[in-house]
Amino acid sequence: MLERTLSAIRPLDPAALRQARERQDTLTKPPGSLGRLEELAVQVAGIRRTARPRIRHKAILTMAGDHGVVAEGVSLYPQAVTAQMVLNFLRGGAAVNVLAAHVGARVVVVDVGVASDLAPLASGLHARAGSRFVIRKVAPGTANMARGPAMTPAEARRSLEAGIEVLEEELAKGLDIVGIGEMGIGNTTPASAITATITGTPPDQVTGRGTGLGDQALQHKVRVIEAALAVNRPDPRDALDVLSKLGGLEIGGMAGAMLAAAANCVPVVVDGFICGAAALIACGLEPRVRDYLIASHQSVEVGHQAALRHLGLKPIFNLDLRLGEGTGAALGISLVEAAARILDEMATFAEAGVSGAEA
């Protein structure tokens, strides 16, 4: 499945890109006057392989998983919060639910590696809240990456394929754009380790406070990441090796969903820091994925800047967000949809009977 998906990822459609740019220059505005909205619309045209893309069907995939490295004291919150928040998503009570409803996107919550058995607790909740719950549990959380590999290579591959499967299932329901988000207590630690490895940045420059660590706890978190890198020696040229040694399962799920979206010509709105680490994995497996990614925002987490620089992605906005879940991706979807509507619905100079610029 992974190899099939990777082989299906193509460059953006050059004809659609050209035609979208040409149409932008005929709309009733000075060329370039809508800034990033024009760039976004052209990118989506190339992704969707049509000069006038329309965004109707929207989804946010929120991948959930737990992390053995929590045992090292890298989070202010107990691991049980991951499962509790998943149930909150299914009840419709989280920020991602509110913002997804605001932009008209369905929420799909995926258990890729939550330590708890959520099936009995989740029964019926998602139907009432209008969200979908999918269990693709590879393992009940990762192992402690500070003591050895977070996952086996087989588990890492299965986490990628779990994301591929869920994205492909959503395609059957209609999918013009997808936002990717996550939930996992402690997951800024593996995200920092992955970012340090792939970007070649020292751990202390890509490690932030996560849920609000103080100075001493932050220093401890950096030491834990340094220990994980020393004991595992992940190969930055091998994204699957990085994922398996550092985790996590939800990061693999997000990366897999990105790969599947690219293979099926669906634009991906990337959420914050942890999602950025997943994008590093996805682009390490297939660099052409990068053209299908749209960074919604710049997170407060310092490592996000390094990830975005490495990927060559420019965030649409900066609102000092650091929640995750897909909240930034939801807001990003609204702006991408606005950009596409301008390209498709705005009148040209000829259609409006408005004089163009004089030579």
Backbone torsions as a table, in degrees:
resi	resn	phi	psi	omega
1	MET	NA	-44.5	-178.7
2	LEU	-62.6	-47.3	-178.9
3	GLU	-64.1	-38.9	177.9
4	ARG	-61.2	-42.4	-179.3
5	THR	-66.4	-46.2	-179.8
6	LEU	-59.9	-40.5	-177.0
7	SER	-71.8	-17.2	-178.6
8	ALA	-87.6	-6.4	-176.8
9	ILE	-81.6	120.4	-176.1
10	ARG	-113.7	163.1	171.2
11	PRO	-63.0	160.1	176.0
12	LEU	-62.0	154.5	-175.5
13	ASP	-72.8	114.8	-175.5
14	PRO	-66.3	-34.9	179.9
15	ALA	-66.2	-43.3	178.9
16	ALA	-64.8	-39.8	177.6
17	LEU	-61.0	-46.0	-178.5
18	ARG	-64.6	-45.6	-177.9
19	GLN	-66.2	-36.3	178.4
20	ALA	-67.0	-42.0	177.5
21	ARG	-62.6	-42.4	-179.7
22	GLU	-63.2	-41.5	179.2
23	ARG	-66.0	-41.0	178.4
24	GLN	-54.0	-38.7	-176.4
25	ASP	-76.4	-8.9	177.9
26	THR	-103.3	-5.4	-178.0
27	LEU	-74.2	157.8	-172.8
28	THR	-75.4	74.0	179.5
29	LYS	-168.4	156.3	171.2
30	PRO	-63.2	139.2	179.9
31	PRO	-54.1	132.6	178.5
32	GLY	80.8	0.6	-173.5
33	SER	-72.0	-15.9	176.1
34	LEU	-100.7	13.5	168.0
35	GLY	50.6	-126.8	-175.9
36	ARG	-60.7	-28.5	178.8
37	LEU	-60.2	-37.0	178.1
38	GLU	-67.4	-43.5	178.4
39	GLU	-61.1	-43.9	-179.1
40	LEU	-63.1	-42.7	-179.1
41	ALA	-62.9	-41.4	179.5
42	VAL	-66.0	-42.1	178.1
43	GLN	-60.1	-45.4	-180.0
44	VAL	-64.2	-36.4	176.3
45	ALA	-59.8	-44.5	178.3
46	GLY	-65.3	-37.3	178.7
47	ILE	-67.5	-47.9	-176.2
48	ARG	-80.3	-9.0	175.9
49	ARG	64.7	38.2	175.4
50	THR	-150.0	143.2	-176.4
51	ALA	-72.0	-18.4	-179.0
52	ARG	-131.4	72.6	-177.4
53	PRO	-68.8	146.6	176.9
54	ARG	-124.3	134.6	-177.1
55	ILE	-110.5	108.4	178.8
56	ARG	-115.3	-47.1	-173.7
57	HIS	-99.0	119.0	-173.9
58	LYS	-128.5	141.5	177.7
59	ALA	-143.1	150.3	171.1
60	ILE	-119.1	123.1	177.5
61	LEU	-99.5	116.6	179.1
62	THR	-107.9	107.8	-177.2
63	MET	-90.6	136.8	-176.6
64	ALA	-123.7	139.5	177.2
65	GLY	-163.5	156.6	179.2
66	ASP	-107.1	166.0	-170.1
67	HIS	-134.8	125.5	179.2
68	GLY	-63.9	-23.6	-178.5
69	VAL	-67.8	-11.7	174.8
70	VAL	-58.0	-27.4	178.5
71	ALA	-61.2	-18.0	179.9
72	GLU	-85.6	1.2	178.2
73	GLY	76.2	41.6	-177.2
74	VAL	-98.2	2.0	-179.2
75	SER	-134.2	148.2	175.7
76	LEU	-76.6	-18.8	-173.7
77	TYR	-107.3	146.7	178.1
78	PRO	-72.6	157.0	-177.4
79	GLN	-59.9	-27.9	-178.4
80	ALA	-59.2	-21.3	-178.0
81	VAL	-64.3	-28.8	178.7
82	THR	-57.6	-53.4	-179.9
83	ALA	-63.6	-40.4	179.8
84	GLN	-62.0	-39.1	178.8
85	MET	-72.0	-33.9	175.1
86	VAL	-59.3	-44.1	177.9
87	LEU	-63.9	-35.6	176.1
88	ASN	-63.3	-41.5	175.8
89	PHE	-58.3	-42.2	-175.5
90	LEU	-72.6	-24.0	174.5
91	ARG	-82.6	-11.0	-179.3
92	GLY	85.0	18.2	-172.4
93	GLY	-100.6	4.0	-176.0
94	ALA	-97.7	167.1	179.6
95	ALA	-58.6	-38.8	-178.9
96	VAL	-64.1	-34.1	177.3
97	ASN	-63.8	-44.1	-178.9
98	VAL	-64.1	-47.2	-177.1
99	LEU	-72.7	-34.0	175.8
100	ALA	-64.2	-42.8	177.1
101	ALA	-63.0	-36.8	179.1
102	HIS	-59.1	-38.5	-178.1
103	VAL	-99.8	2.7	177.7
104	GLY	75.2	33.7	179.9
105	ALA	-108.2	141.2	173.7
106	ARG	-80.7	149.0	-179.6
107	VAL	-106.9	129.3	176.8
108	VAL	-119.0	115.4	-178.3
109	VAL	-100.7	126.7	-173.1
110	VAL	-121.1	121.8	173.6
111	ASP	-87.5	99.9	177.8
112	VAL	-94.2	-26.9	-176.9
113	GLY	-168.3	41.9	176.9
114	VAL	-74.1	139.7	-175.5
115	ALA	-69.3	-21.1	-177.8
116	SER	-96.3	157.1	172.4
117	ASP	-85.1	104.3	-173.6
118	LEU	-91.0	-14.0	-173.6
119	ALA	-55.1	-49.4	-179.1
120	PRO	-66.0	-35.6	-177.2
121	LEU	-75.2	-30.8	-173.8
122	ALA	-85.7	-12.6	-174.0
123	SER	-54.3	120.2	176.2
124	GLY	86.1	-19.2	-176.5
125	LEU	-65.6	-47.0	-173.9
126	HIS	-67.0	-33.2	179.9
127	ALA	-64.0	-39.9	-179.6
128	ARG	-70.3	-34.3	-176.1
129	ALA	-88.5	-7.2	179.8
130	GLY	81.5	12.1	176.5
131	SER	-107.2	165.2	-179.6
132	ARG	-112.2	136.0	178.0
133	PHE	-112.5	127.0	-177.9
134	VAL	-124.4	129.7	175.8
135	ILE	-103.1	115.9	175.1
136	ARG	-131.3	46.8	-171.9
137	LYS	-67.1	117.3	176.6
138	VAL	-82.9	-40.0	179.0
139	ALA	-161.2	158.8	178.3
140	PRO	-80.0	65.1	-177.3
141	GLY	93.3	164.0	178.0
142	THR	-87.1	167.9	170.3
143	ALA	-78.0	171.1	-178.6
144	ASN	-75.9	107.9	-175.2
145	MET	-66.9	-17.9	177.9
146	ALA	-73.5	-14.8	-177.6
147	ARG	-112.7	-9.2	-177.4
148	GLY	165.5	-173.1	-177.5
149	PRO	-59.5	138.9	178.2
150	ALA	-68.5	-33.6	-178.3
151	MET	-143.7	164.3	166.9
152	THR	-80.4	159.3	174.8
153	PRO	-56.0	-35.3	179.5
154	ALA	-66.5	-40.1	177.7
155	GLU	-66.1	-40.2	178.2
156	ALA	-61.3	-44.2	177.6
157	ARG	-62.3	-41.7	-179.4
158	ARG	-65.9	-33.8	177.9
159	SER	-66.4	-39.7	175.9
160	LEU	-62.1	-44.7	-177.6
161	GLU	-70.5	-27.3	173.8
162	ALA	-62.2	-44.5	177.4
163	GLY	-64.1	-39.3	177.2
164	ILE	-61.1	-47.0	-178.5
165	GLU	-59.5	-45.7	-177.1
166	VAL	-65.6	-42.9	179.2
167	LEU	-62.2	-42.7	-179.8
168	GLU	-66.0	-34.5	175.7
169	GLU	-64.4	-38.3	179.3
170	GLU	-69.6	-28.8	177.9
171	LEU	-58.2	-37.5	-177.8
172	ALA	-64.6	-20.6	-179.5
173	LYS	-93.4	-3.7	-174.1
174	GLY	98.5	122.9	-177.7
175	LEU	-154.2	109.2	178.9
176	ASP	-101.2	-19.2	177.9
177	ILE	-160.0	148.0	-179.9
178	VAL	-134.4	138.4	170.9
179	GLY	-104.6	142.5	-177.5
180	ILE	-117.0	132.1	178.2
181	GLY	-144.5	-176.7	-173.7
182	GLU	-153.3	167.8	170.6
183	MET	-148.2	126.3	177.8
184	GLY	-176.7	108.4	-179.8
185	ILE	-58.0	129.5	179.9
186	GLY	89.7	0.9	-170.1
187	ASN	-78.6	-7.1	171.6
188	THR	-70.2	-20.0	179.0
189	THR	-70.3	-54.6	174.8
190	PRO	-63.5	-33.0	178.5
191	ALA	-62.6	-41.1	177.6
192	SER	-65.6	-40.8	179.6
193	ALA	-64.8	-43.2	178.0
194	ILE	-63.2	-44.2	-179.1
195	THR	-64.4	-43.4	178.0
196	ALA	-59.7	-43.1	-176.7
197	THR	-66.4	-51.2	-172.2
198	ILE	-75.6	-35.3	-179.2
199	THR	-88.3	-12.2	-178.0
200	GLY	72.8	25.6	-178.7
201	THR	-98.7	137.9	177.8
202	PRO	-56.6	143.2	-176.6
203	PRO	-55.1	-36.4	-177.6
204	ASP	-69.3	-14.1	178.8
205	GLN	-93.8	-6.4	-180.0
206	VAL	-126.1	12.4	-177.5
207	THR	-111.3	123.0	-178.9
208	GLY	-112.4	-169.3	-172.3
209	ARG	-85.2	-5.0	177.6
210	GLY	58.0	-118.7	-178.2
211	THR	-81.3	6.5	175.9
212	GLY	120.6	36.3	-178.8
213	LEU	-64.9	146.7	172.1
214	GLY	-78.7	-179.2	-174.0
215	ASP	-61.5	-47.1	-178.6
216	GLN	-65.5	-41.9	179.5
217	ALA	-65.3	-35.4	177.2
218	LEU	-64.8	-43.0	177.3
219	GLN	-61.6	-39.5	177.1
220	HIS	-63.4	-41.9	179.3
221	LYS	-59.9	-42.6	177.6
222	VAL	-61.1	-42.9	-179.9
223	ARG	-64.1	-37.0	177.9
224	VAL	-63.7	-42.9	179.1
225	ILE	-65.1	-42.5	177.8
226	GLU	-60.5	-39.6	177.9
227	ALA	-65.0	-41.1	179.5
228	ALA	-62.7	-40.4	179.5
229	LEU	-68.7	-37.1	-179.2
230	ALA	-69.3	-41.2	-176.2
231	VAL	-77.3	-29.9	-174.6
232	ASN	-99.3	-27.1	-179.6
233	ARG	46.7	57.7	-179.4
234	PRO	-65.1	144.6	-179.3
235	ASP	-89.1	111.4	-176.8
236	PRO	-63.9	-16.1	178.7
237	ARG	-86.8	-5.8	-176.5
238	ASP	-123.9	96.1	-174.4
239	ALA	-62.6	-34.0	179.2
240	LEU	-67.8	-36.6	176.7
241	ASP	-65.5	-42.1	178.5
242	VAL	-61.9	-46.4	-179.2
243	LEU	-62.5	-45.1	-175.1
244	SER	-69.0	-35.0	-176.5
245	LYS	-81.6	-28.3	-173.8
246	LEU	-112.5	-18.9	179.6
247	GLY	78.5	-175.7	-0.7
248	GLY	-111.2	-177.1	-177.5
249	LEU	-65.0	-40.4	178.5
250	GLU	-71.6	-27.9	175.5
251	ILE	-67.0	-41.8	174.8
252	GLY	-63.0	-40.7	178.1
253	GLY	-61.3	-42.0	178.4
254	MET	-65.2	-42.5	179.1
255	ALA	-62.2	-41.4	178.2
256	GLY	-62.7	-40.6	178.0
257	ALA	-63.7	-37.9	176.8
258	MET	-62.8	-43.6	178.7
259	LEU	-60.7	-45.5	-178.2
260	ALA	-67.2	-37.2	177.6
261	ALA	-63.3	-45.1	178.4
262	ALA	-61.9	-40.9	180.0
263	ALA	-64.3	-23.5	-178.0
264	ASN	-112.0	18.5	173.2
265	CYS	59.5	44.1	177.5
266	VAL	-115.1	125.3	177.0
267	PRO	-66.7	142.9	-177.5
268	VAL	-114.4	120.0	174.2
269	VAL	-94.3	115.0	-174.2
270	VAL	-87.6	133.3	179.5
271	ASP	-78.1	-135.2	-170.1
272	GLY	-92.0	-140.2	-167.7
273	PHE	-64.4	-49.4	-177.2
274	ILE	-65.0	-39.1	176.2
275	CYS	-65.1	-34.7	175.6
276	GLY	-63.0	-37.7	176.2
277	ALA	-64.6	-39.1	176.2
278	ALA	-63.5	-37.0	177.6
279	ALA	-64.5	-35.9	175.2
280	LEU	-61.3	-40.7	177.4
281	ILE	-65.1	-48.1	-178.1
282	ALA	-60.0	-45.1	-178.6
283	CYS	-72.9	-25.6	173.0
284	GLY	-68.0	-32.8	177.6
285	LEU	-77.3	-35.5	179.1
286	GLU	-153.3	102.5	-175.3
287	PRO	-57.9	-25.7	-178.6
288	ARG	-67.1	-14.7	177.0
289	VAL	-59.1	-31.8	-174.9
290	ARG	-52.3	-38.7	-177.2
291	ASP	-69.1	-15.5	180.0
292	TYR	-93.2	-3.6	-175.0
293	LEU	-97.8	140.3	174.0
294	ILE	-126.8	117.8	179.5
295	ALA	-79.4	119.5	-177.6
296	SER	-69.9	-46.5	-173.2
297	HIS	-153.8	170.3	172.4
298	GLN	-101.2	118.0	-178.7
299	SER	-72.0	158.6	171.5
300	VAL	-65.0	-28.7	-179.7
301	GLU	-60.5	125.6	-172.2
302	VAL	-62.3	-32.0	-179.0
303	GLY	-66.1	-22.0	-178.8
304	HIS	-63.5	-36.6	179.1
305	GLN	-61.9	-41.9	178.6
306	ALA	-64.3	-41.1	179.2
307	ALA	-64.2	-45.6	-179.3
308	LEU	-64.0	-40.8	177.8
309	ARG	-61.1	-45.3	-178.8
310	HIS	-62.9	-38.9	-179.2
311	LEU	-78.8	-17.2	-176.0
312	GLY	71.5	33.3	-178.8
313	LEU	-105.8	137.5	178.6
314	LYS	-107.3	116.6	-177.9
315	PRO	-65.4	149.4	-179.2
316	ILE	-73.1	-38.5	-175.9
317	PHE	-148.1	167.9	176.2
318	ASN	-137.7	104.1	-179.6
319	LEU	-115.0	19.6	-178.9
320	ASP	60.2	36.7	179.0
321	LEU	-79.2	149.1	173.8
322	ARG	-157.6	31.8	-177.0
323	LEU	-90.9	-40.4	-172.3
324	GLY	85.6	-148.3	178.5
325	GLU	73.6	-21.5	-169.1
326	GLY	106.7	12.2	-177.1
327	THR	-66.0	-46.9	177.0
328	GLY	-64.6	-37.0	179.0
329	ALA	-62.6	-37.9	178.5
330	ALA	-61.3	-47.0	178.5
331	LEU	-64.4	-37.4	177.3
332	GLY	-63.1	-38.4	178.3
333	ILE	-58.7	-40.0	-178.4
334	SER	-62.7	-37.7	-180.0
335	LEU	-74.7	-36.5	176.7
336	VAL	-66.3	-40.9	176.8
337	GLU	-62.4	-41.6	177.5
338	ALA	-59.8	-42.1	179.6
339	ALA	-62.4	-43.5	-179.7
340	ALA	-66.4	-37.0	179.6
341	ARG	-67.3	-37.4	176.3
342	ILE	-60.4	-46.9	-179.7
343	LEU	-61.2	-39.3	-175.0
344	ASP	-85.2	-38.1	-167.9
345	GLU	-104.0	-20.4	-177.7
346	MET	-69.9	142.6	-178.2
347	ALA	-75.0	148.6	171.1
348	THR	-82.9	166.9	176.5
349	PHE	-57.5	-42.1	-178.3
350	ALA	-65.9	-43.8	-179.1
351	GLU	-65.1	-35.7	-176.6
352	ALA	-89.6	-8.0	-177.6
353	GLY	68.1	32.2	-179.9
354	VAL	-104.1	136.9	-179.8
355	SER	-71.3	137.8	176.9
356	GLY	-83.1	-179.1	179.5
357	ALA	-64.4	142.6	177.9
358	GLU	-81.7	145.3	-178.4
359	ALA	-66.6	NA	NA
